[in-house]
Amino acid sequence: MGARDPLIERFRQEFGGEARLYRAPGRVNLIGEHTDYNDGFVLPAALQQCTWIAAAARPEPRLRISSLRAAETLEFALDDPNPHPRRDWSDYVRGVAIMLQRDGHRLTGADMLIDSDVPVGSGLSSSAALEVASGFTLLDGAGRAIDLTRLALCCQRAENEFVGMRCGVMDQFASCRGAADRVLLLDCRSLEFRLSPVDPSVRLVICNSMVHHELAGSEYNRRREQCEEGVARLKAVLPDIRALRDVTAADLDRHGALLSELVLRRCRHVVTENDRVLLAAAALEAGQVGEVGRLMNASHASMRDDYEISCREIDILVELAGRVEGVLGARMTGGGFGGCTINLVRVDAVDRFADAVGQAYKQATGITPQFLVCRPGAGAGVAN
């Protein structure tokens, strides 16, 4: 019996017939926050936690999708000439189908039963996992060749253009291209990437604050607008730049007067964060895990002070982590305003870390956090 055999059996009960099983993971970002939509660098890892889809083809060009998490079944026509979002979970599935068709893929109808163990609203990219799992399911069901990079871009467009979240490509790319026990250094402009092993002396420990502030979506888009404003103003003296990826810290020192104090701080986070990602990747490959931890700490300070996307609960978790012996670094991960921290912890300190931080966080906030000792997992694929 496989781990997801109950989903196959539930499919038989709900739709009848036999299903094929697909999976796509969530992701955690070791370092590199809000750099992806600025053409920058990121260092994520795919998780072992996934969205799972049991699916089978159906003759007419319609999608019938059912979610165990949402406890509802919805139906959509693939040939709808004027599709509109419902503003719910189904937009991630339908948006991907729309973008795949616009990309030239001829899809067939499908019945899809969806389940997931990626926490929602935690900064672990449950939306990207759903998008990528849906896209892989639809392409494989239609007998189409699957280019994982092209799939990631279609899923990003679905979130940008149909869902309305102006995210970069990191989440979808990590879900597509992640590998077991590896982190992925991604150049978000060229989409060149390399996979690097995680030092066996440390673990990535995710701590879920259990809070998610509602302004996350609107503030995410506003940060992107502020970055674009910074680029537009800096073009007056740096005409060759295309994105903040092309701006250096020295450029900001020389030309920061062109920007408002707020926009300057937003740009400074992105510019310095890109530098931190490249330094962290090099340190990781050299086995210098202490330096990786130092860069993670600096990343959080930048997100807290310059980009202003942290919150009280996340800052408490990071501060508490810093007090535990064996914790090398801690930072917020994800879009911001709640969700999770990612902690680089010595193997022999993992239990001590969870006990100490869990108790102190509950005392400070009244909330019991959740901990996940993470091993990077494989990217999207067929699961049976």
Secondary structure, 3 states (H helix, E strand, C coil): CCCCHHHHHHHHHHHCCCCEEEEEEEEEEEECCCCHHHCCEEEEEEEEEEEEEEEEEECCCEEEEEECCCCEEEEEECCCCCCCCCCCCHHHHHHHHHHHHHCCCCCCEEEEEEEECCCCCCCCCHHHHHHHHHHHHHHHHCCCCCCHHHHHHHHHHHHHHHHCCCCCCHHHHHHHHCCCCEEEEEECCCCCEEEEECCCCEEEEEEEEEEECCCHHHHHHHHHHHHHHHHHHHCCCCCCCCCHHHCCHHHHHHHHHHCCHHHHHHHHHHHHHHHHHHHHHHHHHCCCHHHHHHHHHHHHHHHHHHHCCCCHHHHHHHHHHHCCCCEEEEEEECCCCEEEEEEEEEHHHHHHHHHHHHHHHHHHHCCCCEEEEECCCCCCEECC
